[in-house]
Amino acid sequence: MKLWFVVCLFCAAYMKVSAQISKDSLVVYDVDLYAQFEGGIPAWISFVQEHLDIQGIRNSIDSTAYVDYGLKQTALLEFTICEDGEVCNVEVVNETEISPEFAEEALRVMGKSPKWRPARKNGKPVRTRFKQSIVAVL
């Protein structure tokens, strides 16, 4: 039995584009069709489970980090899905609330993400911002 458990909170966040002010003037928030991970939610969960190295985090984290951040940590990621589906400009929004090791691992996993189906406005692909949580029990 594997010692790690990953939960992806995707239901509400998956279909909701961030309402924060964009750092990129080309980002479109009012879209007709939201960006989607190829294969939907089940494929996203599989991708995260396959790529998130929980054991590596456990090996690198010290015991004081468990006291500071807890066993269950949630990385809140915000990123851009470009017109071609590429994931870019990934940020950990709650970086101070999770261990640096988990934040680094969440960024590494997002860097491996395959292309998504881009958001669409008036039938054309557009750049959009997305928020996604990754929850891990360390």
N, C-alpha and C positions, 0 to 999 in steps of 0.2 A: 504494500500500500504506500502510496506517495505521501510524504510528510507535509506537503504544501497544498494550499487551497487558494484558488484565485477566483475572485468574483468580479465580474465586470458590470458596472451599473450603466446599462445602455438603454434601457427602455425609454425614459423621458429624455435623457441627454442626447440619445442617438438621433432623434428627429428634430432637435431644437438647435438652432444656430445661435451663437453667442449674441447677446444684446449689448455688449460693451462697445465702446468707441474703438474703431479700427486704427491700427498703426499703419495700415496699408490702404491708401485711397482707392485702390482697385478692387477691394473686397466688397462684395454685394451681400447685403443682409436680407433683403426682401426678395426671396427666390420663389420660383414656381415649384421646383423639385429639389429637395435637400440632397446633399452629398451622402453617399452610402458606401460602406465597405463592401467590396465584391463578395457576394455570398451572404450578405446580411449579418444579423446578430450572431447566429451560430458560428459562422466563419470567423467573425471577429474574436469571439470567445476562444475558439480553437487556436487562432493565431497567437493570442496573448499567452495561453497556456503552454504552447509549444516554445515560445521564445523568452518568456520571463524566467530568469534564473534565480528562483527563490533560494536554492541551496547556496548559491554564490553570495547572495546578500547575507544569509545567515552566517556564513564563514567569515565575512568581512566586517560585520557589525559587532560592536562591543556591547557588553552588558548594560552600560549606562545609557546607550541609545534606546534600549527597551524601556527603561524607566522614563526617559525623556519623550519618546514617541509612541510607545505601546507596541503590543504584538500585532495588532491589526492596524494597518496604515492605508490611507487613501491618497493616491496621487491624482490631483486634478490637473489635467492637461488641457491646454488650449493651443490650437494649431490651425494652419491654413491648408485648405484643399484647393490646389490650383486648377486652372481650366483643363489641364491634361490629366488630373487625378492625383498628381504628385502631392505628397505630404511635406509641408515645409513650415518654417517659423514655429517650431514646437517649443512651448514653454511649460514649466511646472508652475502653476499659479499659486499653489500653497506650499512652496518650497521650504518655508520655515516650520511647517507643521508635520513634516515627515523626515525620516532619516536621510542624510545626504546619499547614502548607499542606495536606498530605494529610489530616490529622485533620479539618480544617475542611471539606474537600471531601467526605469520607465522611459527616460529619454532614449536610451539605447534601443529598446524595443520599438519605439515609434520610428526611429531611424531605419529600421528594417521593414517597416510597413510597405506592402505592395501598393500600387496605385488604387485609388478609390474611384467610384463612379462620381464624377464631379456634379456639383449643383447646376441647375439650369434656370435660366431666366429668358423668357420669350423663345424657348427652344434652343438656346445657345448655352454652351458650358461657361460658367463664371467661377471666379475665385470666391470662396466663402470661409469664414472662421467657424470653428467647431470646438466644443468642449466635450471632454471625455474623461471619465474616472476609471482608474485601475485600482482595485482593492486587493491587498495581499495580507495573508496571515503569515507572519514570519515566525 
